[in-house]
Amino acid sequence: MTAPAVVPREQAFADARRVLDAALDRIARDRAAGRLSPETVAYLAAAEQRRAARLAVGDRAAA
């Protein structure tokens, strides 16, 4: 019997980041080409605003 392979933490994060980046690229291409519904575009805009607000709070807290 062999032990299951263990993926190093750094590799797991790199793999997950690669998949996330590919998904975000596809969403950006679909958005630019007008293939997303208006509701989806509105949802993405709201999510981007929330993310920007969180980053701004983090920047102020770090200062």
Secondary structure, DSSP 8 states (H G I E B T S, - for coil): --------HHHHHHHHHHHHHHHHHHHHHHHHTT-S-HHHHHHHHHHHHHHHHHHHHHHHHH-
